[in-house]
Amino acid sequence: MDSRKIGILVNHNNTNVGSILYSYTLWKSVKNVFPNEEVEIIDYRTLGWEIGRLFSLNPNRLIKKLANDLNSIDFFKNIDALTPEKIITNNYKKAINFLEKQNYDLIIVGSDALRHVRPKKGLKKIISRPFPNAYYLHPKLNCFKATYAISMHGTDLKSLSDSRKDKVQHLLSAFDIISVRDKHTKEFMNELNICDPPILTDPTLLCEIPSPEMAKRLEEKGINLD
């Protein structure tokens, strides 16, 4: 029997050490549950978010951002967790077509990637994630769609127009399983009549750091494991 292919969509390319640890532990936890399957973090990024990382008036801060971003990608490549192909785009259709070509059996969306739904104006529109983006898996994707402990923290449903609420509801309703990590997100799903999702623990609590070598790599990213 051929192995199944599992893709994970998270904020892996991030200077935030919590996001790096979340991405690693979710990937590792899924591999532990499905040891005979192909499990990989999808190297998808929005162009707006990438531009936003570089936006800084402080040259020293900009250099640090660039170095941290490159190091996070190298980290996941070194442990064979990242897809060989990457896509950086603000185009939703192009991103979904990319995912479709990967022939995943299961895609898991994690972290707070779904919370960027409020309209942006001016510079913020240029340096932010667009909506929709690939974290909102399109119904046409022929695979099982799931979230793990997602968060809509900071997203006020009352601030969204009716048309945007309808769009969010339509895309989230395409998921086969939804789990969240906080009360706010659970209430968000309830108010949109999407589902009554369970609140699950953060994946950082699901697995141990397997070796001194891996612990050292994480500590080099600024993650305190004590």
Legacy VTK file of the C-alpha trace (Angstrom):
# vtk DataFile Version 3.0
C-alpha trace
ASCII
DATASET POLYDATA
POINTS 226 float
0.000 0.000 0.000
1.364 3.419 -0.955
1.971 5.841 1.871
-0.402 8.727 2.269
0.768 12.297 1.906
0.099 14.812 4.678
0.779 18.532 4.363
0.945 20.991 7.250
0.198 24.697 6.759
1.599 26.841 9.576
3.552 30.055 10.159
6.877 28.250 9.849
8.893 31.114 8.334
8.766 33.367 11.333
11.069 35.325 13.625
8.701 34.444 16.477
10.315 31.547 18.329
6.898 30.351 19.518
5.798 29.900 15.904
8.938 27.914 15.097
8.402 25.638 18.105
4.686 25.257 17.261
5.525 24.315 13.660
8.147 21.791 14.698
6.064 20.096 17.387
2.946 19.883 15.195
5.007 18.318 12.394
6.676 15.927 14.849
3.387 15.000 16.542
1.727 14.185 13.216
4.751 12.059 12.242
4.450 10.198 15.543
0.772 9.452 14.874
1.389 8.507 11.230
4.921 6.985 11.237
4.491 5.301 7.850
3.130 8.312 5.997
4.839 11.198 4.244
4.469 14.282 6.460
5.794 17.685 5.441
5.453 21.371 6.248
4.243 23.195 3.134
6.601 26.037 2.246
3.831 28.509 1.454
4.145 32.203 2.206
2.146 35.231 1.152
4.027 37.955 -0.677
2.509 40.652 1.518
3.720 38.944 4.700
7.211 38.520 3.255
7.340 42.199 2.330
6.120 43.056 5.813
9.043 41.166 7.350
11.468 43.387 5.479
9.705 46.646 6.292
11.849 48.416 8.852
13.395 51.843 9.111
16.140 50.450 11.329
18.908 48.825 9.200
20.167 46.688 12.097
16.669 45.362 12.763
16.198 44.638 9.067
19.435 42.620 8.899
18.395 40.661 12.003
14.986 39.918 10.471
16.568 38.638 7.264
18.989 36.409 9.174
16.249 34.987 11.398
13.975 34.229 8.453
16.735 32.414 6.579
17.677 30.462 9.704
14.103 29.272 10.297
13.889 27.926 6.730
17.300 26.260 7.043
16.219 24.696 10.336
13.229 22.934 8.774
15.191 21.942 5.677
17.914 20.361 7.827
15.429 18.037 9.524
13.713 17.180 6.213
10.438 18.721 7.331
9.951 21.190 4.492
8.551 20.641 1.006
11.172 20.804 -1.762
9.011 23.318 -3.626
7.953 26.671 -2.252
5.395 29.249 -3.294
5.308 32.932 -2.363
2.188 34.652 -3.669
-0.760 36.841 -2.739
-2.827 35.155 -5.435
-5.344 32.821 -3.771
-6.126 30.839 -6.920
-2.443 30.297 -7.665
-1.787 29.113 -4.104
-4.720 26.682 -4.133
-3.624 25.318 -7.519
-0.169 24.739 -6.018
-1.689 22.740 -3.156
-3.875 20.784 -5.567
-0.824 19.696 -7.585
0.841 18.260 -4.468
-1.846 15.541 -4.255
-2.215 15.580 -0.486
-4.487 13.095 1.220
-4.706 15.337 4.286
-3.877 18.992 4.927
-3.683 20.304 8.496
-3.821 24.055 9.129
-2.457 25.240 12.451
-1.448 28.197 14.600
-3.036 31.657 14.218
-2.735 31.696 10.420
-6.499 32.072 9.951
-7.003 35.236 11.973
-5.973 37.719 9.270
-9.412 38.421 7.832
-9.999 42.095 8.539
-9.689 44.455 5.543
-6.495 46.513 5.450
-5.869 49.924 3.953
-2.839 51.796 2.663
0.567 50.424 3.652
-0.932 47.745 5.909
-2.663 46.242 2.878
0.707 45.902 1.133
2.604 44.341 4.043
-0.131 42.038 5.402
-1.577 38.674 4.428
-4.436 39.029 1.957
-7.807 37.417 2.517
-8.507 34.816 1.423
-5.170 33.032 1.474
-4.232 29.364 1.207
-4.706 28.772 4.931
-8.396 28.990 4.044
-8.454 25.760 2.075
-10.741 25.916 -0.921
-13.629 23.423 -1.076
-12.367 22.166 -4.448
-9.267 20.597 -2.861
-9.779 16.845 -3.064
-8.343 15.924 0.309
-9.323 15.671 3.963
-9.087 19.150 5.506
-8.415 19.720 9.190
-7.269 22.373 11.607
-5.327 21.800 14.800
-5.679 24.230 17.700
-6.165 27.280 15.500
-6.750 30.753 16.904
-8.781 33.707 15.657
-7.422 35.810 18.499
-7.823 39.514 17.844
-10.538 39.031 15.221
-13.792 40.713 16.219
-16.684 39.267 14.258
-18.601 42.537 14.656
-15.876 44.387 12.737
-16.433 42.281 9.601
-18.885 43.146 6.848
-21.686 40.697 6.057
-19.998 39.729 2.791
-16.721 38.994 4.575
-18.502 36.977 7.245
-20.180 34.954 4.499
-16.809 34.327 2.822
-15.169 33.233 6.074
-18.110 30.953 6.848
-18.086 29.436 3.364
-14.367 28.613 3.430
-14.216 27.363 7.021
-17.260 25.165 6.420
-15.172 23.269 3.851
-13.011 21.815 6.640
-13.847 18.279 7.684
-12.550 18.711 11.237
-11.931 21.922 13.174
-10.281 22.216 16.569
-9.292 25.434 18.324
-7.025 26.480 21.152
-9.001 29.206 22.929
-12.495 30.212 24.018
-12.624 33.232 21.682
-12.096 31.053 18.599
-14.667 28.518 19.789
-17.225 31.323 20.166
-16.221 32.701 16.755
-17.032 29.334 15.147
-20.296 29.072 17.078
-21.466 32.554 16.072
-20.870 31.774 12.398
-22.728 28.447 12.795
-19.730 26.567 11.437
-19.355 24.014 14.226
-18.859 23.622 17.970
-15.142 22.787 17.964
-13.193 21.178 20.794
-10.458 23.180 22.494
-7.203 21.237 22.190
-3.821 21.677 23.786
-0.961 23.435 22.044
1.188 20.920 20.099
4.260 22.047 22.039
2.883 19.909 24.886
2.360 16.810 22.731
5.905 15.644 22.139
9.347 15.722 23.700
12.424 17.250 22.118
14.020 13.991 20.916
17.751 14.575 21.219
20.422 16.947 22.540
21.197 17.895 18.938
17.605 18.955 18.244
17.383 20.749 21.580
20.527 22.664 20.683
19.055 23.705 17.324
15.886 24.993 18.983
17.856 26.816 21.671
19.889 28.493 18.921
16.562 29.982 17.738
16.073 31.521 21.168
13.711 28.832 22.528
14.260 28.149 26.235
13.527 24.467 26.879
14.040 24.579 30.673
LINES 1 227
226 0 1 2 3 4 5 6 7 8 9 10 11 12 13 14 15 16 17 18 19 20 21 22 23 24 25 26 27 28 29 30 31 32 33 34 35 36 37 38 39 40 41 42 43 44 45 46 47 48 49 50 51 52 53 54 55 56 57 58 59 60 61 62 63 64 65 66 67 68 69 70 71 72 73 74 75 76 77 78 79 80 81 82 83 84 85 86 87 88 89 90 91 92 93 94 95 96 97 98 99 100 101 102 103 104 105 106 107 108 109 110 111 112 113 114 115 116 117 118 119 120 121 122 123 124 125 126 127 128 129 130 131 132 133 134 135 136 137 138 139 140 141 142 143 144 145 146 147 148 149 150 151 152 153 154 155 156 157 158 159 160 161 162 163 164 165 166 167 168 169 170 171 172 173 174 175 176 177 178 179 180 181 182 183 184 185 186 187 188 189 190 191 192 193 194 195 196 197 198 199 200 201 202 203 204 205 206 207 208 209 210 211 212 213 214 215 216 217 218 219 220 221 222 223 224 225
